[in-house]
Amino acid sequence: MKLKTLFKPLTGIALSMTLATSALAETTMRVASWLPPTHPQNAVVLDTWGKWIDEATDGRVKMVIEYGMGHPKTMFELVEDGVVDASWSVHGYMPGRFKLTESVELPNLNASAEAASVALWRVNNKYYKQANEHEGLTLAALFTHGPGQIHLAEPISSLEEMKGRKIRLGGGIQGALGKRMGVTPVGAPATKVYEMMQQGVVGGVFIPAGEQKTLRLNEVTKQLVLLPGGMYTMSFSMFLNPGFMAGLSQSDQEAIMKVSGEQLSALAGRAWDAGDTEGLKIAKEAGVSILEVQPGDPIDQEFQTMIKGMDEDYLTRVADRDVNAAGALKELREIARNYNP
């Protein structure tokens, strides 16, 4: 009787210790994000990645998304310094550091964001990885948004009319396009565009059609100019702190990377593509004038003349990276244009 009496509390203690050990083994992965929670990058991409990680690690790693941690360009530093465990950001906000990824941003890619994202991931692994542009970070994904288009407060009938207009530009290839177009560039995070257009600080923005919905640009835009294949794409990366990864078991590290890479890159591109479809629908419902330029139209001819030499300029800029950039650019476009999900 005494043995039975003693066994029961010991069993309870053992169970408590097991539960406590399980709780201690659970790791919170803090991911910084800078667009609204409703944006597809957060509501779809990060949310899905978090579920994949949870399942792959049998619940040992749980993702938490944190907002309001600063300008997108600070995300790289926040992760490198271990302030957060992971994040995502725009390569173009770090001029000089990320050059090779501009290959996917150049005009005339003529591919979906999903196709471009997969192509960039594959080409990075084959060509760009050796240049170590993501040094200090564990790369989880590379992706692009959909075709960048022109959102305007006052309509145009030709690109000549863009000269002198104040246009919010992001980093990367957008700057080169703005210069060739003759606009007055204004820098600011994407989250500030609505306010800037509403107040007349800028007269437009180069950004994908999806932001008609997610950034509510349908309320401040009179005209959306859709060029064939868009003007450009913008490249992004998702990345983790190497120290955070090292603190996990080897099996959990492998599990996280297994649900990252090309799979995560494709998911991100697909989510941005879907966002563009929804954004265009919202713009039409709001009465935004849609100027859908067809290949060979006068505006398209203006654009094609304007972008001549951009490939060559890019190859000159990345010559110091000591990679076969011309071969990579050719292969990237072949993969993207022939991609089948």
Secondary structure in CASP SS format (residue, H / E / C, confidence):
PFRMAT SS
TARGET T0000
AUTHOR 0000-0000-0000
METHOD secondary structure of the structure
MODEL  1
M C 1.00
K H 1.00
L H 1.00
K H 1.00
T H 1.00
L H 1.00
F H 1.00
K H 1.00
P H 1.00
L H 1.00
T H 1.00
G H 1.00
I H 1.00
A H 1.00
L H 1.00
S H 1.00
M H 1.00
T H 1.00
L H 1.00
A H 1.00
T H 1.00
S H 1.00
A H 1.00
L H 1.00
A H 1.00
E C 1.00
T E 1.00
T E 1.00
M E 1.00
R E 1.00
V E 1.00
A E 1.00
S C 1.00
W C 1.00
L C 1.00
P C 1.00
P C 1.00
T C 1.00
H C 1.00
P H 1.00
Q H 1.00
N H 1.00
A H 1.00
V H 1.00
V H 1.00
L H 1.00
D H 1.00
T H 1.00
W H 1.00
G H 1.00
K H 1.00
W H 1.00
I H 1.00
D H 1.00
E H 1.00
A H 1.00
T C 1.00
D C 1.00
G C 1.00
R C 1.00
V E 1.00
K E 1.00
M E 1.00
V E 1.00
I E 1.00
E E 1.00
Y C 1.00
G C 1.00
M C 1.00
G C 1.00
H C 1.00
P H 1.00
K H 1.00
T H 1.00
M H 1.00
F H 1.00
E H 1.00
L H 1.00
V H 1.00
E H 1.00
D C 1.00
G C 1.00
V C 1.00
V C 1.00
D C 1.00
A E 1.00
S E 1.00
W E 1.00
S E 1.00
V E 1.00
H H 1.00
G H 1.00
Y H 1.00
M C 1.00
P C 1.00
G C 1.00
R C 1.00
F C 1.00
K C 1.00
L H 1.00
T H 1.00
E H 1.00
S H 1.00
V H 1.00
E H 1.00
L C 1.00
P C 1.00
N C 1.00
L C 1.00
N C 1.00
A C 1.00
S C 1.00
A H 1.00
E H 1.00
A H 1.00
A H 1.00
S H 1.00
V H 1.00
A H 1.00
L H 1.00
W H 1.00
R H 1.00
V H 1.00
N H 1.00
N H 1.00
K H 1.00
Y H 1.00
Y H 1.00
K H 1.00
Q H 1.00
A H 1.00
N C 1.00
E C 1.00
H C 1.00
E C 1.00
G C 1.00
L C 1.00
T E 1.00
L E 1.00
A E 1.00
A E 1.00
L E 1.00
F E 1.00
T E 1.00
H C 1.00
G C 1.00
P C 1.00
G E 1.00
Q E 1.00
I E 1.00
H E 1.00
L E 1.00
A C 1.00
E C 1.00
P C 1.00
I C 1.00
S C 1.00
S C 1.00
L H 1.00
E H 1.00
E H 1.00
M H 1.00
K C 1.00
G C 1.00
R C 1.00
K E 1.00
I E 1.00
R E 1.00
L E 1.00
G C 1.00
G C 1.00
G C 1.00
I H 1.00
Q H 1.00
G H 1.00
A H 1.00
L H 1.00
G H 1.00
K H 1.00
R H 1.00
M H 1.00
G C 1.00
V C 1.00
T E 1.00
P E 1.00
V E 1.00
G E 1.00
A C 1.00
P C 1.00
A H 1.00
T H 1.00
K H 1.00
V H 1.00
Y H 1.00
E H 1.00
M H 1.00
M H 1.00
Q H 1.00
Q C 1.00
G C 1.00
V C 1.00
V C 1.00
G C 1.00
G E 1.00
V E 1.00
F E 1.00
I E 1.00
P E 1.00
A C 1.00
G C 1.00
E H 1.00
Q H 1.00
K H 1.00
T H 1.00
L C 1.00
R C 1.00
L H 1.00
N H 1.00
E H 1.00
V C 1.00
T C 1.00
K C 1.00
Q E 1.00
L E 1.00
V E 1.00
L E 1.00
L C 1.00
P C 1.00
G C 1.00
G C 1.00
M C 1.00
Y C 1.00
T C 1.00
M C 1.00
S E 1.00
F E 1.00
S E 1.00
M E 1.00
F E 1.00
L E 1.00
N C 1.00
P H 1.00
G H 1.00
F H 1.00
M H 1.00
A H 1.00
G C 1.00
L C 1.00
S C 1.00
Q H 1.00
S H 1.00
D H 1.00
Q H 1.00
E H 1.00
A H 1.00
I H 1.00
M H 1.00
K H 1.00
V C 1.00
S C 1.00
G H 1.00
E H 1.00
Q H 1.00
L H 1.00
S H 1.00
A H 1.00
L H 1.00
A H 1.00
G H 1.00
R H 1.00
A H 1.00
W H 1.00
D H 1.00
A H 1.00
G H 1.00
D H 1.00
T H 1.00
E H 1.00
G H 1.00
L H 1.00
K H 1.00
I H 1.00
A H 1.00
K H 1.00
E H 1.00
A C 1.00
G C 1.00
V C 1.00
S E 1.00
I E 1.00
L E 1.00
E E 1.00
V C 1.00
Q C 1.00
P C 1.00
G C 1.00
D C 1.00
P H 1.00
I H 1.00
D H 1.00
Q H 1.00
E H 1.00
F H 1.00
Q H 1.00
T H 1.00
M H 1.00
I C 1.00
K C 1.00
G C 1.00
M H 1.00
D H 1.00
E H 1.00
D H 1.00
Y H 1.00
L H 1.00
T H 1.00
R H 1.00
V C 1.00
A H 1.00
D H 1.00
R H 1.00
D C 1.00
V C 1.00
N C 1.00
A H 1.00
A H 1.00
G H 1.00
A H 1.00
L H 1.00
K H 1.00
E H 1.00
L H 1.00
R H 1.00
E H 1.00
I H 1.00
A H 1.00
R H 1.00
N C 1.00
Y C 1.00
N C 1.00
P C 1.00
END
